[in-house]
Amino acid sequence: MITRLRIDGMSCQRCVQAVFTALTPVEGIVSATVAIGTAEIEHDGRATVEALREAIAVAGYDASPASDMRRALPVL
């Protein structure tokens, strides 16, 4: 499974490292790609969105599912 999150408040590579490190203890994560403002986490299903958000909160940031960022285009 892949979970994409938007992360508010990140502004530098140190922020990226802090979030990456905070995700490390979450069970079930296979890999994580963290960039300023986003994270893409591949996991086996044990890592819930809530568990990921809680881990990121430990690093001092708020996270929300990336689907919240999408905008719908009108269907013509």
C-alpha positions in Angstrom: 0.0 0.0 0.0 1.1 3.6 -0.6 -0.1 6.5 1.5 0.6 10.1 0.4 0.5 12.9 3.0 0.7 16.6 2.8 2.9 18.0 5.6 2.4 21.6 6.8 5.2 23.7 8.2 8.2 22.1 6.5 10.7 24.6 5.0 14.1 22.9 4.8 16.1 19.7 4.5 16.4 19.5 8.3 12.6 19.3 8.4 12.7 16.5 5.9 15.2 14.6 8.0 13.2 15.1 11.2 10.0 13.7 9.6 11.9 10.8 8.0 13.4 10.0 11.4 10.0 10.3 13.1 8.5 7.7 10.7 11.2 5.1 11.4 9.5 3.4 14.4 6.1 3.0 12.7 5.5 -0.7 12.2 4.8 -1.9 8.7 6.7 0.8 6.7 8.6 -0.6 3.8 10.0 2.7 2.5 9.4 6.4 2.8 10.1 9.3 0.5 10.0 12.6 2.3 10.3 16.0 0.6 9.5 19.5 1.7 5.7 19.5 2.3 5.0 15.9 1.3 5.7 12.2 2.2 5.0 9.1 0.3 5.0 6.0 2.5 5.0 2.4 1.2 3.7 0.0 3.9 2.2 -3.4 4.4 -1.1 -2.1 5.7 -0.2 -2.0 9.4 0.8 1.7 9.2 -2.5 3.5 9.4 -2.9 7.2 8.4 -3.5 8.0 12.1 -0.2 6.3 13.1 1.7 8.1 10.4 0.1 11.5 11.4 1.0 10.8 15.1 4.6 10.0 14.2 4.9 13.2 12.1 3.3 15.2 15.0 6.2 14.0 17.2 8.5 15.8 14.8 6.4 19.0 15.2 4.4 19.0 11.9 0.8 18.5 10.9 0.0 16.0 8.2 -3.1 15.3 6.2 -3.9 12.8 3.4 -2.7 14.2 0.1 -6.1 13.6 -1.5 -7.2 16.6 0.5 -5.0 18.7 -1.8 -6.6 17.6 -5.1 -8.9 19.9 -6.9 -11.7 18.6 -9.0 -12.0 19.9 -12.6 -15.5 20.5 -13.9 -16.7 17.7 -16.3 -17.7 19.3 -19.6 
